[in-house]
Amino acid sequence: MVCMAGILLFSSCLVTQANLQYREACKDGGYDVVIVPGVPYQDTGYGSVMEMRIRWAQYLFNTGVVRNIIFSGGAVYTPYIEGRVMCLKARKLGLPAGHIFSEEQAEHSTENLYYGYKLARKLGFKRVALASDPFQTFLLSEVNERFGLYDVGFLPMPVSFMRAVDKTHIDIDPAPALVKEFKALPERESARERFRGTLGRNVRLHQRTTEKQEMP
């Protein structure tokens, strides 16, 4: 009973935080771009977490909270580049091609944040946010300072949106996102290596490598 009460309290806090963050973003004039983490693509014909995140990004764009979208994710567990699949689905929903971008290097949620942010800066965007479901957004908001990304905002989707969102399958031809010579992450990395990636350790390695390359 104590454990269940704790879960309910934590969930309630996430809902409250999501509503506050969304209202603050609206008052603040919105963001230049939002990063949306990917999930493995499976053409099941049913609604999915991926499509819910795309529709949340669409809502944020249509309401003027964000002006551009970066869909982030490589081909990790299936032979389809997640960021590219999400762009295809977003365009099917009517989002303009000139305002959606694909980040294709990330293989973990922490990397969605890091590489999405790097791409945003490369494209010249200043005000950057991340949008996902409340739980993932909370987890990533806890690691952004670890990467020195102090200026990233967070836009978790409200539970009311998750309940009411259109769950019609967004049908696309995924061929442009297919990686032909594909190896799933578990075939390329051990469980220990994957855990390090989940903690963001690969990002730290990338940071150190980049710093060395930029040294005169």
VEXFI-296051 format. One line per 5 residues: number of its first residue (from 1); their letters; for each residue x, y, z of N, C-alpha, C, O. Coordinates in steps of 0.1 Angstrom, whole numbers. Example, Ala and Ser with C-alpha at 12.3 -4.5 7.8 and 13.67 -1.06 7.14 Angstrom:
! residues 2
1 = as = 132 -57 78 123 -45 78 132 -33 78 142 -33 85  128 -22 71 137 -11 71 129 0 79 134 11 80
! end
This chain:
! residues 216
1 = mvcma = 8 -12 0 0 0 0 9 13 0 6 22 -7  19 12 8 28 24 9 35 26 -5 36 38 -9  39 15 -11 45 16 -24 36 22 -35 39 31 -43  23 17 -35 13 22 -44 10 37 -42 9 45 -51  10 41 -29 7 55 -26 19 64 -31 16 75 -36
6 = gillf = 31 59 -30 42 66 -35 42 68 -50 45 78 -55  38 57 -57 37 58 -72 26 68 -76 29 76 -85  15 68 -69 4 77 -72 8 92 -69 5 101 -77  16 94 -58 20 107 -55 30 112 -66 30 124 -70  39 103 -70 49 107 -80 43 110 -93 46 120 -100
11 = ssclv = 32 102 -97 25 104 -109 18 118 -109 18 125 -119  12 121 -97 5 133 -96 15 145 -97 11 155 -103  27 144 -92 37 154 -93 41 156 -107 43 168 -112  42 145 -115 46 146 -129 35 154 -137 38 162 -145  22 151 -134 11 157 -141 11 172 -138 10 181 -147
16 = tqanl = 13 176 -125 14 190 -121 25 197 -128 24 208 -133  37 191 -128 49 196 -134 47 198 -149 51 209 -155  40 189 -156 38 190 -170 29 202 -174 32 209 -183  18 203 -166 9 215 -168 17 228 -166 15 238 -174  25 229 -155 32 241 -153 42 245 -164 43 256 -168
21 = qyrea = 49 235 -168 60 237 -178 53 241 -191 59 250 -198  42 236 -195 35 239 -207 30 254 -206 32 262 -216  24 258 -195 19 271 -193 30 282 -194 29 292 -199  42 278 -188 53 287 -188 59 289 -202 62 300 -205  59 278 -210 63 279 -224 54 288 -232 59 296 -240
26 = ckdgg = 42 287 -230 32 296 -237 34 311 -233 34 319 -242  36 313 -220 38 327 -216 51 333 -221 53 345 -223  61 324 -223 75 328 -226 77 331 -241 88 336 -245  67 329 -249 68 332 -263 72 319 -271 75 320 -283  73 308 -264 76 296 -271 91 293 -274 100 301 -269
31 = ydvvi = 94 283 -282 107 279 -285 110 278 -300 101 277 -308  122 281 -304 126 280 -318 125 266 -323 121 264 -335  128 256 -315 128 242 -319 126 233 -307 130 236 -296  119 222 -310 117 212 -299 123 198 -304 122 195 -316  130 191 -295 136 178 -298 125 168 -293 120 168 -282
36 = vpgvp = 122 158 -302 113 147 -299 120 134 -300 123 130 -311  123 127 -289 130 114 -289 122 103 -297 109 103 -296  129 95 -304 123 84 -311 121 71 -303 126 70 -292  114 62 -309 113 48 -304 114 39 -316 112 43 -327  117 26 -314 118 17 -325 106 16 -334 95 16 -329
41 = yqdtg = 108 17 -347 96 16 -356 92 2 -359 100 -6 -362  79 0 -358 74 -13 -361 60 -10 -369 51 -4 -363  59 -15 -381 47 -12 -389 36 -22 -385 33 -31 -393  30 -20 -374 20 -29 -369 6 -25 -373 -3 -34 -373  4 -13 -377 -9 -8 -381 -17 -3 -369 -29 1 -371
46 = ygsvm = -11 -3 -357 -18 2 -345 -11 15 -340 0 18 -344  -18 22 -331 -13 34 -325 0 30 -317 1 19 -312  9 40 -315 21 37 -308 26 49 -301 21 60 -302  36 46 -292 42 57 -285 49 67 -294 48 79 -292  55 62 -305 61 71 -315 50 80 -321 53 92 -321
51 = emrir = 39 75 -324 29 84 -330 23 94 -320 19 105 -324  22 90 -308 17 99 -298 27 111 -296 22 122 -295  40 108 -296 50 119 -295 49 128 -308 51 140 -306  47 122 -319 46 130 -332 34 139 -331 35 151 -334  23 134 -326 10 142 -325 12 153 -314 6 164 -316
56 = waqyl = 19 150 -304 22 161 -294 31 172 -300 28 184 -298  41 168 -308 49 178 -315 40 186 -325 42 198 -326  31 179 -332 22 186 -341 14 196 -334 12 207 -338  9 192 -322 0 202 -314 9 214 -310 4 225 -311  21 211 -305 29 223 -301 32 232 -312 33 244 -311
61 = fntgv = 34 226 -324 37 234 -336 25 242 -340 26 254 -343  14 236 -341 1 242 -345 -3 253 -336 -10 263 -340  0 252 -323 -4 262 -313 6 273 -312 4 282 -304  17 272 -319 28 282 -318 37 281 -307 45 290 -305  36 271 -299 46 269 -288 60 266 -293 70 271 -287
66 = vrnii = 61 259 -304 74 257 -310 73 260 -325 62 260 -331  84 264 -331 84 268 -345 91 258 -354 90 259 -366  98 249 -348 105 238 -356 106 226 -348 104 226 -335  108 214 -354 108 202 -347 120 193 -352 122 192 -364  128 188 -342 138 178 -345 134 165 -340 132 163 -328
71 = fsgga = 131 155 -349 128 141 -345 142 134 -344 149 133 -353  144 128 -332 158 122 -329 158 107 -328 149 102 -320  167 101 -334 169 86 -332 174 79 -344 170 82 -356  184 71 -342 190 63 -353 183 50 -355 172 47 -349  189 41 -363 183 27 -364 190 19 -353 201 15 -353
76 = vytpy = 182 16 -342 188 10 -330 184 -4 -328 192 -13 -327  171 -7 -327 166 -21 -325 159 -26 -337 157 -39 -338  155 -18 -347 149 -22 -359 157 -15 -370 163 -5 -368  156 -20 -383 164 -15 -394 159 -2 -400 160 1 -412  152 6 -391 146 19 -396 151 30 -388 151 30 -375
81 = iegrv = 156 41 -394 161 52 -387 149 60 -381 140 65 -388  149 60 -368 137 65 -360 134 80 -364 122 83 -367  144 88 -364 141 102 -367 136 104 -381 127 113 -383  140 96 -390 135 97 -404 121 92 -405 113 98 -412  118 81 -399 104 76 -399 95 86 -393 84 89 -399
86 = mclka = 99 93 -382 90 103 -376 88 115 -385 77 120 -385  98 119 -392 96 130 -402 86 126 -413 78 134 -417  87 113 -418 78 109 -428 63 109 -422 54 113 -430  62 105 -410 48 105 -404 44 119 -402 32 122 -404  53 128 -397 49 142 -395 45 148 -408 35 156 -408
91 = rklgl = 52 146 -419 48 152 -432 34 146 -436 27 153 -443  32 134 -433 19 128 -437 7 135 -429 -4 136 -434  10 140 -417 1 147 -409 -1 162 -414 -10 169 -410  8 166 -423 7 179 -429 17 189 -423 16 201 -426  26 185 -415 36 194 -410 46 198 -421 50 189 -429
96 = paghi = 49 211 -422 57 215 -434 72 210 -433 78 210 -423  77 205 -445 90 199 -445 101 208 -441 111 204 -435  99 221 -444 109 231 -440 111 233 -425 120 241 -421  102 228 -417 102 230 -403 105 217 -395 104 218 -383  107 206 -402 110 194 -394 124 188 -399 127 188 -410
101 = fseeq = 131 183 -389 145 178 -391 147 165 -385 140 161 -375  156 157 -390 159 144 -385 173 143 -379 183 146 -386  174 139 -367 187 137 -360 189 121 -360 180 115 -355  200 116 -365 200 102 -368 212 95 -361 216 83 -365  218 101 -351 229 95 -344 226 89 -331 232 79 -326
106 = aehst = 215 94 -324 212 89 -311 208 75 -310 200 70 -319  212 68 -300 208 54 -297 203 52 -283 198 41 -280  202 62 -275 197 62 -262 189 75 -259 192 85 -266  180 75 -249 173 87 -246 182 99 -243 180 110 -247  193 96 -235 202 107 -232 208 112 -244 212 124 -245
111 = enlyy = 211 104 -254 217 109 -267 207 116 -275 211 125 -283  194 113 -274 184 121 -281 185 136 -277 185 145 -285  186 138 -264 188 151 -258 201 158 -263 201 169 -268  212 151 -262 225 156 -265 227 159 -280 230 171 -283  224 149 -288 227 151 -302 216 160 -309 218 167 -318
116 = gykla = 204 159 -303 193 168 -308 197 182 -305 194 191 -314  202 185 -293 206 199 -290 218 203 -299 218 215 -303  227 194 -301 239 198 -310 234 202 -324 239 211 -330  224 194 -329 219 197 -342 211 210 -342 212 218 -352  203 213 -332 196 225 -330 206 237 -331 203 247 -338
121 = rklgf = 217 236 -324 227 247 -324 233 249 -338 235 260 -343  236 237 -344 242 238 -358 232 244 -368 237 251 -377  219 242 -366 209 248 -375 206 263 -371 199 270 -378  212 268 -360 211 282 -357 199 285 -347 196 297 -345  193 275 -342 182 277 -332 188 281 -319 197 275 -314
126 = krval = 181 290 -312 186 295 -299 178 289 -287 184 283 -278  165 290 -288 156 285 -277 152 271 -280 145 268 -290  157 262 -272 155 247 -275 148 241 -264 150 244 -252  139 232 -267 131 224 -257 131 209 -261 135 206 -272  127 201 -252 125 187 -255 111 183 -251 106 188 -241
131 = asdpf = 104 175 -259 90 171 -257 89 156 -258 93 150 -267  82 150 -248 80 136 -248 69 133 -238 62 143 -233  67 121 -234 57 117 -224 63 122 -210 75 124 -209  54 124 -200 59 129 -187 70 122 -181 80 128 -175  70 109 -181 81 101 -174 94 103 -180 104 106 -174
136 = qtfll = 95 101 -194 108 103 -201 113 117 -199 125 120 -198  103 127 -200 108 141 -199 114 144 -185 124 151 -184  108 138 -175 113 139 -161 127 134 -160 136 140 -155  129 122 -166 142 115 -165 153 124 -172 164 125 -167  149 129 -184 159 136 -192 162 150 -186 172 156 -187
141 = sevne = 152 156 -179 154 169 -172 164 167 -161 169 177 -156  165 155 -156 175 152 -145 189 151 -150 199 152 -142  191 149 -163 205 146 -168 210 158 -177 221 158 -181  201 168 -180 205 178 -189 217 187 -183 226 191 -190  217 189 -170 228 196 -164 241 188 -164 252 194 -164
146 = rfgly = 240 175 -164 252 167 -165 259 170 -178 272 169 -179  252 173 -189 258 176 -202 261 191 -204 266 195 -214  257 199 -194 259 213 -195 249 220 -203 251 231 -208  237 214 -205 226 219 -213 216 227 -204 205 222 -204  221 237 -198 213 244 -188 201 251 -194 191 254 -186
151 = dvgfl = 202 255 -206 191 263 -212 180 255 -219 172 261 -226  180 242 -218 170 234 -225 157 235 -217 157 233 -205  146 237 -224 132 237 -217 126 223 -219 131 215 -227  116 220 -211 110 207 -212 94 208 -213 88 216 -206  89 201 -223 74 202 -226 68 188 -225 65 182 -236
156 = pmpvs = 66 182 -213 60 169 -212 45 170 -216 38 179 -213  40 160 -223 26 160 -228 17 157 -216 19 148 -208  7 165 -214 -3 163 -203 -10 150 -205 -12 145 -216  -15 145 -193 -22 132 -193 -35 134 -201 -40 125 -208  -41 146 -200 -54 149 -208 -52 147 -223 -60 143 -230
161 = fmrav = -40 152 -227 -37 150 -242 -35 136 -245 -40 131 -255  -28 128 -237 -26 114 -239 -39 106 -240 -40 97 -248  -49 110 -233 -61 103 -233 -70 107 -245 -76 98 -251  -69 120 -249 -77 125 -260 -71 124 -274 -78 126 -284  -58 122 -275 -51 122 -288 -57 112 -298 -61 101 -294
166 = dkthi = -57 116 -310 -62 108 -321 -52 96 -322 -40 98 -324  -57 84 -321 -48 72 -321 -49 64 -335 -45 53 -336  -54 71 -345 -54 65 -358 -40 63 -363 -32 72 -362  -38 51 -369 -24 48 -374 -20 57 -385 -28 60 -394  -8 63 -385 -3 71 -395 4 63 -405 16 59 -403
171 = didpa = -2 59 -416 4 50 -426 14 57 -435 11 67 -441  26 51 -436 36 57 -445 43 45 -452 42 33 -448  51 49 -462 61 39 -468 74 42 -461 80 52 -463  79 33 -453 91 35 -445 104 33 -452 115 34 -447  103 29 -465 115 26 -473 126 36 -472 138 32 -471
176 = palvk = 123 49 -473 134 59 -472 142 59 -459 153 64 -458  136 52 -449 143 52 -436 150 38 -433 156 36 -423  150 29 -443 155 16 -441 170 16 -442 176 21 -452  177 9 -433 191 7 -433 193 -8 -438 189 -17 -431  199 -10 -449 200 -23 -455 210 -32 -447 206 -43 -444
181 = efkal = 222 -28 -445 231 -36 -437 230 -32 -423 238 -24 -418  221 -38 -416 217 -34 -402 221 -44 -392 219 -56 -394  226 -39 -381 228 -48 -369 222 -41 -357 225 -29 -354  213 -48 -350 206 -42 -339 216 -39 -328 227 -45 -327  213 -30 -319 222 -26 -308 227 -37 -300 239 -38 -297
186 = peres = 219 -47 -296 224 -58 -288 234 -67 -295 242 -74 -289  234 -66 -308 244 -74 -316 258 -66 -317 268 -72 -319  257 -53 -314 269 -45 -315 275 -41 -302 287 -38 -301  267 -42 -291 272 -38 -278 267 -48 -267 257 -54 -269  276 -50 -257 272 -58 -246 262 -52 -237 259 -40 -239
191 = arerf = 256 -59 -228 246 -53 -219 252 -42 -211 246 -32 -208  265 -44 -207 272 -34 -199 274 -21 -207 272 -10 -202  278 -23 -220 280 -11 -229 267 -4 -231 266 9 -231  256 -11 -233 243 -5 -235 238 3 -222 232 14 -223  241 -3 -211 238 4 -198 246 17 -197 240 27 -192
196 = rgtlg = 258 17 -201 266 29 -201 260 40 -210 260 52 -207  255 35 -221 249 44 -231 236 50 -225 234 62 -227  229 42 -218 216 47 -211 220 58 -201 212 67 -199  231 57 -194 235 67 -184 241 79 -191 244 89 -184  243 79 -204 249 90 -210 264 90 -211 270 100 -214
201 = rnvrl = 270 78 -208 285 78 -208 291 79 -222 302 85 -224  283 75 -233 288 77 -246 289 91 -250 297 96 -258  280 99 -244 279 114 -247 292 120 -241 298 128 -247  296 116 -229 308 121 -223 320 118 -231 329 126 -233  321 106 -237 332 102 -246 332 111 -258 342 115 -262
206 = hqrtt = 320 113 -264 319 122 -275 323 136 -272 330 143 -280  320 141 -260 324 155 -256 339 156 -255 345 165 -260  345 146 -249 360 146 -248 367 145 -262 376 153 -264  361 137 -271 367 136 -284 366 149 -292 375 153 -298  354 155 -291 352 168 -297 361 179 -292 366 187 -300
211 = ekqem = 363 179 -279 372 189 -273 386 188 -278 392 197 -281  390 175 -280 404 173 -285 405 177 -299 415 183 -303  395 174 -307 395 178 -321 395 193 -323 401 199 -333  389 201 -314 388 215 -315 400 222 -309 401 235 -311  409 215 -302 420 222 -296 430 226 -308 431 219 -318
216 = p = 436 238 -306 445 243 -317 458 234 -318 467 237 -326
! end
